[in-house]
Amino acid sequence: MVDRPKTPNVRVRAVREDELQRSRQEFAKLIVETGEEMGETVACTARLVAAWEDGDVQLPRPVYRRILTRLTGRTMQDLGFRLSTPPHTAAPAATANPEEEQVNRRGFMADSAGAVLSLIPLPSPRNGAPPGRIGAVNLRALDTAVTKIYAHDHDHGSAAMRRGASDALHTAYSWLQEGTYTEKTGKRLRSATGHLSIAAGWLSYDSGRPADARSLYNEALAAARIAEDPGLEAHAFGCLSLLAKASGRPREAISAAQGAQSVANSYGSPRMLSMFAMREAGGWALLGDTSATDRAIIRAHKLYANGPREADPDWLEFYHPGELAGLEALARADLAQHERAAAGAEQAVLLHGDQFARNRALYTADVAIQHAVRERPEPEAAAEAAGRVLAYLPEVRSDRLLQQLHNVSSALQRHASVPAVADWLEEYRTIAGVS
């Protein structure tokens, strides 16, 4: 297979250099500031701007399209981006109109597995065809698949994506095992496959399959060490920490989070270290150690305050002030600090704005639970928050969200005599089909 050269986006670069007269770092900062003015929270970096200009990203995510249009007064086509329609949908070409983008996103959700697979141009092993020579086109396909998985998962959860991600991962492994490539390309391919393993592992975790997630995270960890990729290794450790906490193994969660921090310490991304410190805080909270939890949370906030860096990986985009507040709220809940947990979860929902629908739904469910179980319960407030959670269905499909709704129901049962709670319980039973 002959690698096709990528096409640099000279238009967006000309706007940055000639009209705005900004460096990539300055342009990224301007995008973040414009997003804040619009109520959009993004973590744009110089690396992302470079990916746009170098042609690695043919079309930015919807949130960046809205910001770029507001910032430059131009459509995506005017800025040199390629407009494309997700496979097998009747949606029109992508546009800067937010309402039309919502239609496109729903169309993509309808056949997301096919969309992910279409990003990988070579046949899978099932088709019997040999992979051939592996090059830049294949690496970009894997990177794009990972980006698309995360973008879809943030908005809609994992349910529709898991099978497509699994098949894409099989294809990536066929390239590793049967393809031909240089030593340098082999390392990059190994890293890209590791990042895809983490994305697939995340979908398994969100789908209630912790054993599958653990296996995929361990595969990513092995790939990172073979490829000598510290960023991937730290990410894998961080995911294993999250999984250990969710499985009720706090000491393992702490150890994995500390391992992630050790690997990432020289990586140059304070915000990545901040997230791993918050993962450590979650382990300490589950263990019931308030002092150690507080120390880890303080360290996480201090690291986050150091600001974004060019070294920040793209997958860290979700870790913004809303997620920082949300993870602290979860730790407070495990320490039975219910009032602080409810306030923190509500803050997390507000700071997320209209992004990351699945996480907003989960944190809203946390608000409901904490209001229901606090020392002085507020059942009406719990029912109001619980009602907001139901509004996310069915667009968000996540086993974790369904489990959280079950937890909300259990927490509200003790307040079933309150009319607002009784109404919510009836609505929940109707929607969920439970008795």
C-alpha positions as CSV (number, residue, x, y, z in Angstrom):
1,M,0.0,0.0,0.0
2,V,1.3,3.5,-0.9
3,D,0.9,6.1,1.8
4,R,-1.1,9.1,0.6
5,P,0.5,12.4,1.8
6,K,-1.7,14.5,4.1
7,T,-2.8,17.8,2.8
8,P,-1.8,20.8,5.0
9,N,-4.6,23.3,5.8
10,V,-3.0,26.5,4.5
11,R,-6.2,28.5,5.0
12,V,-6.5,28.1,8.8
13,R,-2.8,28.7,9.1
14,A,-3.1,31.9,7.1
15,V,-5.8,33.2,9.3
16,R,-3.7,32.5,12.4
17,E,-0.5,33.9,11.0
18,D,-1.5,36.7,8.7
19,E,-4.8,38.0,10.1
20,L,-4.6,37.3,13.8
21,Q,-0.8,37.3,14.0
22,R,-0.7,34.7,16.7
23,S,1.6,31.8,17.4
24,R,0.0,28.4,17.8
25,Q,0.2,28.6,21.5
26,E,-1.4,32.1,21.5
27,F,-4.1,30.9,19.0
28,A,-4.9,28.0,21.2
29,K,-5.2,30.3,24.2
30,L,-7.5,32.6,22.2
31,I,-9.7,29.7,21.3
32,V,-10.0,28.7,25.0
33,E,-10.9,32.4,25.9
34,T,-13.5,32.6,23.1
35,G,-15.0,29.3,24.2
36,E,-15.3,30.7,27.8
37,E,-17.1,33.7,26.4
38,M,-19.6,31.3,24.7
39,G,-20.0,29.1,27.7
40,E,-17.9,26.4,26.1
41,T,-15.1,24.7,28.1
42,V,-12.3,23.4,26.0
43,A,-8.6,22.6,26.5
44,C,-7.2,23.6,23.2
45,T,-3.4,23.2,22.9
46,A,-0.7,24.2,20.3
47,R,-0.6,20.5,19.4
48,L,-4.2,20.5,18.4
49,V,-3.7,23.7,16.3
50,A,-0.8,22.0,14.6
51,A,-2.9,18.9,13.9
52,W,-5.5,21.2,12.1
53,E,-2.8,23.0,10.1
54,D,-0.9,19.9,9.2
55,G,-4.0,18.1,7.9
56,D,-4.0,15.4,10.6
57,V,-7.6,16.5,11.5
58,Q,-9.8,17.1,8.6
59,L,-12.7,18.5,10.6
60,P,-12.7,19.7,14.2
61,R,-15.2,18.5,16.8
62,P,-18.5,20.4,16.9
63,V,-17.5,22.5,19.9
64,Y,-14.4,23.8,18.1
65,R,-16.3,24.4,15.0
66,R,-18.6,26.8,16.9
67,I,-15.7,28.5,18.5
68,L,-13.7,28.9,15.3
69,T,-16.7,30.3,13.5
70,R,-17.3,32.8,16.3
71,L,-13.6,33.7,16.4
72,T,-13.0,34.1,12.7
73,G,-16.4,34.8,11.2
74,R,-15.8,32.0,8.7
75,T,-17.4,28.6,8.0
76,M,-15.4,25.5,8.3
77,Q,-15.1,25.3,4.5
78,D,-13.8,28.9,4.4
79,L,-11.2,27.8,6.9
80,G,-10.0,25.0,4.7
81,F,-11.5,22.0,6.6
82,R,-13.0,19.1,4.7
83,L,-16.7,18.6,5.3
84,S,-17.9,15.0,5.5
85,T,-21.0,13.1,6.5
86,P,-20.8,10.1,8.8
87,P,-21.3,6.8,6.9
88,H,-24.8,5.3,6.5
89,T,-26.6,8.4,7.8
90,A,-29.0,10.7,6.1
91,A,-27.5,13.7,7.8
92,P,-26.4,16.6,5.6
93,A,-22.8,17.8,5.5
94,A,-21.3,19.2,8.7
95,T,-22.0,22.8,9.3
96,A,-21.3,25.6,11.7
97,N,-25.0,25.7,12.7
98,P,-25.3,24.1,16.2
99,E,-28.9,22.8,15.6
100,E,-27.8,21.0,12.4
101,E,-24.8,19.6,14.3
102,Q,-27.1,18.1,16.8
103,V,-28.9,16.3,14.0
104,N,-25.6,15.0,12.7
105,R,-24.6,13.7,16.1
106,R,-27.8,11.8,16.5
107,G,-27.3,10.4,13.0
108,F,-23.8,9.3,13.9
109,M,-25.0,7.6,17.1
110,A,-27.4,5.5,15.1
111,D,-24.6,3.6,13.4
112,S,-21.5,4.5,15.4
113,A,-20.0,1.1,15.1
114,G,-19.9,1.3,11.4
115,A,-18.5,4.8,11.6
116,V,-15.6,3.7,13.7
117,L,-14.7,0.8,11.4
118,S,-14.9,3.0,8.4
119,L,-12.0,5.0,9.8
120,I,-9.7,2.1,9.3
121,P,-9.0,1.6,5.6
122,L,-7.4,-1.8,5.5
123,P,-9.4,-5.1,5.7
124,S,-9.7,-6.9,9.0
125,P,-8.3,-10.4,9.4
126,R,-11.8,-11.8,9.0
127,N,-11.7,-10.9,5.3
128,G,-8.6,-13.0,4.7
129,A,-6.6,-10.3,3.0
130,P,-3.0,-9.6,4.2
131,P,-2.5,-6.1,5.7
132,G,0.4,-5.2,3.4
133,R,2.8,-2.3,4.2
134,I,1.9,-0.1,7.2
135,G,2.5,3.6,7.1
136,A,1.3,7.1,8.1
137,V,-2.2,6.5,6.7
138,N,-2.8,3.6,9.0
139,L,-1.4,5.5,12.0
140,R,-3.6,8.4,11.3
141,A,-6.6,6.1,10.9
142,L,-6.0,4.6,14.4
143,D,-5.6,8.1,15.9
144,T,-8.8,9.3,14.3
145,A,-10.6,6.2,15.5
146,V,-9.6,6.9,19.1
147,T,-10.6,10.6,18.8
148,K,-14.0,9.6,17.3
149,I,-14.6,7.0,20.1
150,Y,-13.9,9.6,22.8
151,A,-16.0,12.3,21.1
152,H,-19.0,10.0,20.8
153,D,-18.6,8.5,24.2
154,H,-18.5,11.9,25.9
155,D,-21.9,12.8,24.4
156,H,-23.7,9.5,24.3
157,G,-22.0,6.9,26.4
158,S,-20.5,3.6,25.3
159,A,-23.3,1.3,24.4
160,A,-23.3,1.7,20.6
161,M,-19.5,1.9,20.3
162,R,-18.1,-1.1,22.1
163,R,-18.4,-3.6,19.2
164,G,-17.0,-1.2,16.6
165,A,-14.0,-0.4,18.9
166,S,-13.4,-4.1,19.4
167,D,-13.3,-4.8,15.7
168,A,-11.1,-1.8,15.1
169,L,-8.7,-3.1,17.7
170,H,-8.6,-6.5,16.0
171,T,-7.6,-4.8,12.8
172,A,-4.9,-2.8,14.5
173,Y,-3.4,-6.1,16.0
174,S,-3.5,-7.6,12.5
175,W,-1.4,-4.8,11.3
176,L,1.1,-5.3,14.1
177,Q,1.3,-9.1,13.6
178,E,1.1,-9.4,9.8
179,G,2.0,-6.1,8.3
180,T,5.4,-4.9,7.2
181,Y,6.8,-1.6,8.6
182,T,10.0,0.1,9.7
183,E,11.2,0.0,13.2
184,K,10.1,3.6,13.8
185,T,6.7,3.0,12.4
186,G,6.4,-0.2,14.5
187,K,6.9,1.8,17.7
188,R,4.3,4.4,16.6
189,L,1.9,1.6,15.6
190,R,2.4,-0.1,19.0
191,S,1.6,3.2,20.8
192,A,-1.4,3.9,18.6
193,T,-2.7,0.4,19.2
194,G,-2.2,0.9,23.0
195,H,-4.2,4.1,22.9
196,L,-7.0,2.3,21.0
197,S,-6.8,-0.5,23.7
198,I,-7.4,2.1,26.4
199,A,-10.3,3.6,24.4
200,A,-11.8,0.1,24.0
201,G,-11.2,-0.6,27.7
202,W,-13.0,2.5,28.7
203,L,-16.0,1.5,26.6
204,S,-15.9,-1.9,28.4
205,Y,-15.7,-0.2,31.8
206,D,-18.6,2.1,31.0
207,S,-20.6,-0.9,29.7
208,G,-20.2,-2.8,33.0
209,R,-17.5,-5.3,31.8
210,P,-14.7,-4.7,34.3
211,A,-12.8,-7.9,33.4
212,D,-12.6,-6.9,29.7
213,A,-11.5,-3.4,30.7
214,R,-8.8,-4.7,32.9
215,S,-7.4,-7.0,30.2
216,L,-7.4,-4.1,27.7
217,Y,-5.7,-1.7,30.1
218,N,-3.0,-4.3,30.8
219,E,-2.5,-4.8,27.0
220,A,-2.1,-1.0,26.7
221,L,0.4,-1.1,29.6
222,A,2.5,-3.8,27.8
223,A,2.3,-1.9,24.6
224,A,3.6,1.3,26.3
225,R,6.6,-0.4,27.7
226,I,7.5,-2.1,24.4
227,A,7.1,1.2,22.6
228,E,8.9,3.2,25.4
229,D,5.9,5.5,25.5
230,P,5.7,7.1,29.0
231,G,2.5,9.0,28.3
232,L,0.6,5.8,27.3
233,E,2.1,4.0,30.3
234,A,0.9,6.7,32.7
235,H,-2.5,6.7,31.1
236,A,-2.8,2.9,31.4
237,F,-1.9,3.1,35.1
238,G,-4.5,5.8,35.7
239,C,-7.2,3.7,34.1
240,L,-6.2,0.7,36.2
241,S,-6.5,2.9,39.3
242,L,-10.0,4.0,38.3
243,L,-11.0,0.4,37.6
244,A,-9.6,-0.8,40.9
245,K,-11.6,1.8,42.8
246,A,-14.8,0.9,41.0
247,S,-14.1,-2.7,41.9
248,G,-13.7,-1.9,45.6
249,R,-9.9,-2.3,45.8
250,P,-8.7,1.0,47.3
251,R,-5.1,0.0,48.0
252,E,-4.7,-1.2,44.4
253,A,-6.2,2.1,43.2
254,I,-3.8,4.1,45.3
255,S,-0.8,2.1,44.1
256,A,-1.8,2.4,40.4
257,A,-2.4,6.1,40.7
258,Q,1.0,6.6,42.4
259,G,2.6,4.6,39.6
260,A,0.9,6.8,37.0
261,Q,2.3,9.9,38.7
262,S,5.8,8.4,38.9
263,V,5.8,7.7,35.2
264,A,4.2,11.1,34.2
265,N,6.4,13.1,36.6
266,S,8.8,14.1,33.8
267,Y,6.3,14.2,31.0
268,G,5.6,18.0,31.3
269,S,1.9,17.9,31.9
270,P,0.8,19.2,35.3
271,R,-2.8,18.6,34.5
272,M,-2.2,15.0,33.7
273,L,-0.4,14.7,37.1
274,S,-3.4,16.5,38.7
275,M,-5.8,13.9,37.3
276,F,-3.7,11.1,38.7
277,A,-3.5,12.8,42.1
278,M,-7.3,12.9,42.1
279,R,-7.4,9.2,41.2
280,E,-5.1,8.6,44.2
281,A,-7.5,10.8,46.3
282,G,-10.4,8.5,45.3
283,G,-8.5,5.4,46.5
284,W,-7.7,7.1,49.9
285,A,-11.3,8.1,50.3
286,L,-12.6,4.6,49.6
287,L,-10.1,3.4,52.2
288,G,-11.5,6.0,54.7
289,D,-8.3,8.0,55.2
290,T,-9.5,11.6,55.3
291,S,-6.1,13.2,55.8
292,A,-4.5,11.4,52.9
293,T,-7.5,12.2,50.7
294,D,-7.3,15.9,51.5
295,R,-3.5,16.0,50.8
296,A,-4.1,14.3,47.4
297,I,-7.0,16.7,46.5
298,I,-4.9,19.8,47.5
299,R,-2.0,18.5,45.3
300,A,-4.4,17.9,42.4
301,H,-5.8,21.5,42.6
302,K,-2.3,23.0,42.8
303,L,-1.1,21.0,39.8
304,Y,-4.2,21.9,37.8
305,A,-3.6,25.6,38.6
306,N,-0.3,25.4,36.8
307,G,-2.3,25.6,33.6
308,P,-2.3,23.7,30.3
309,R,0.9,22.7,28.5
310,E,1.8,21.6,25.0
311,A,2.5,18.2,26.4
312,D,-1.1,17.7,27.5
313,P,-2.4,14.7,25.5
314,D,-5.6,15.0,23.5
315,W,-7.4,12.4,25.6
316,L,-7.0,14.8,28.6
317,E,-9.5,17.2,27.1
318,F,-12.3,15.9,29.3
319,Y,-10.3,16.9,32.5
320,H,-11.4,20.5,32.9
321,P,-12.7,22.4,36.0
322,G,-16.0,20.5,35.9
323,E,-14.3,17.1,36.1
324,L,-11.9,18.3,38.8
325,A,-14.9,19.3,40.9
326,G,-16.7,16.1,40.1
327,L,-13.9,13.8,41.1
328,E,-13.5,15.7,44.4
329,A,-17.2,15.3,45.0
330,L,-17.0,11.5,44.5
331,A,-14.2,11.4,47.1
332,R,-16.2,13.5,49.5
333,A,-19.1,11.1,49.1
334,D,-16.9,8.1,49.9
335,L,-15.9,9.9,53.1
336,A,-19.6,10.4,53.9
337,Q,-19.2,14.2,53.6
338,H,-22.6,14.3,51.9
339,E,-23.3,18.1,51.9
340,R,-19.9,18.8,50.4
341,A,-20.3,16.0,47.9
342,A,-23.7,17.3,46.8
343,A,-22.4,20.8,46.3
344,G,-19.4,19.6,44.5
345,A,-21.4,17.4,42.1
346,E,-23.7,20.3,41.4
347,Q,-20.8,22.5,40.6
348,A,-19.4,19.8,38.3
349,V,-22.6,19.8,36.3
350,L,-22.6,23.6,36.0
351,L,-19.0,23.7,35.0
352,H,-19.5,21.1,32.3
353,G,-21.8,23.4,30.5
354,D,-23.4,21.6,27.5
355,Q,-20.4,19.3,27.0
356,F,-19.8,15.7,28.1
357,A,-23.5,14.7,28.5
358,R,-22.7,11.3,30.0
359,N,-20.6,12.7,32.8
360,R,-23.1,15.5,33.5
361,A,-25.8,12.8,33.9
362,L,-23.6,10.8,36.3
363,Y,-22.8,13.8,38.4
364,T,-26.5,14.9,38.5
365,A,-27.3,11.4,39.8
366,D,-24.7,11.9,42.5
367,V,-26.4,15.1,43.5
368,A,-29.7,13.2,43.9
369,I,-28.1,10.5,46.0
370,Q,-26.2,12.9,48.3
371,H,-29.4,14.9,48.9
372,A,-31.2,11.7,49.8
373,V,-28.6,10.2,52.2
374,R,-27.3,13.3,53.9
375,E,-27.7,13.7,57.7
376,R,-30.7,16.1,57.1
377,P,-32.2,14.7,53.9
378,E,-33.7,16.9,51.3
379,P,-36.0,14.6,49.4
380,E,-37.5,17.3,47.2
381,A,-34.1,18.4,46.0
382,A,-33.1,14.8,45.4
383,A,-36.3,14.2,43.3
384,E,-35.6,17.3,41.3
385,A,-32.0,16.2,40.5
386,A,-33.2,12.7,39.8
387,G,-35.7,14.1,37.3
388,R,-32.9,15.8,35.5
389,V,-31.1,12.5,35.1
390,L,-34.0,10.9,33.4
391,A,-33.9,13.6,30.8
392,Y,-30.6,12.3,29.5
393,L,-32.3,9.0,28.4
394,P,-32.3,7.5,25.8
395,E,-29.6,9.6,24.0
396,V,-27.0,8.7,26.6
397,R,-26.6,4.9,26.8
398,S,-24.3,3.9,29.6
399,D,-24.5,0.9,31.9
400,R,-22.9,3.0,34.6
401,L,-25.7,5.6,34.2
402,L,-28.3,2.9,34.4
403,Q,-26.7,1.5,37.5
404,Q,-26.6,5.0,39.0
405,L,-30.3,5.4,38.3
406,H,-30.8,2.2,40.2
407,N,-28.8,3.6,43.1
408,V,-30.9,6.8,43.0
409,S,-34.0,4.7,43.2
410,S,-32.7,2.8,46.2
411,A,-31.7,6.0,48.0
412,L,-35.1,7.6,47.4
413,Q,-37.1,4.6,48.5
414,R,-36.9,5.7,52.2
415,H,-38.6,9.0,51.1
416,A,-41.4,7.4,49.0
417,S,-44.1,9.1,51.1
418,V,-42.9,12.5,49.7
419,P,-45.1,13.3,46.7
420,A,-42.3,14.5,44.4
421,V,-40.3,11.4,45.2
422,A,-43.3,9.1,44.6
423,D,-43.8,10.7,41.2
424,W,-40.2,10.2,40.3
425,L,-40.2,6.6,41.4
426,E,-43.2,5.9,39.2
427,E,-41.7,7.6,36.2
428,Y,-38.4,5.7,36.7
429,R,-40.2,2.4,36.9
430,T,-42.1,3.2,33.7
431,I,-39.0,4.2,31.8
432,A,-36.7,1.5,33.2
433,G,-39.4,-1.3,33.1
434,V,-38.8,-2.3,36.7
435,S,-41.4,-3.2,39.3
